[in-house]
Amino acid sequence: MSLKRAFTLGALLLWVPLALAALVSGSEWLGAELPGGVPLGNLLAASILFAPALAGWLAARPRTRQRLWATMTLVVALAWLPVSMLLSGNVALNFHGERGAAWLGFSAVVVVAVGVSLLWALVAALRGRG
């Protein structure tokens, strides 16, 4: 793995705890509205899924089942925010009733898929196959 690729993977993976810390802080700026009324915190939450999915995709060997899985995971991570907005019926992601349970299930599947993709790619890379 090249130094440039390793640096990019490291930066993507470092983003996750930084973004999580920002979300957990509950800072007022997280509620700042982006164009379309989407709170900045929602975009930050989506980036927590997207960054490791992209890292898994970058670390996966091209033209392998691993890369195919990583590609599907990347697409699902990109779709997380729009699907979340559709399930909630609003851009603030305020859920009511069964829609909240469906969203939690969807989010859990995305988190597991991203984790599997990233772990698979990193283990393969460490074993010298990536």
HUHU-V665913 format. One line per field, one symbol per residue. ss: DSSP state (@ for helix, = for strand, . for the rest). Layout:
ss->???
//
This chain:
ss->..@@@@@@@@@@@@@@@@@@@@@@@..@@@@.=.....=@@@@@@@@@@@@@@@@@@@@.....@@@@@@@@@@@@@@@@@@@@@@@@.........@@@@@@@@@@@@@@@@@@@@@@@@@@@@@....
//
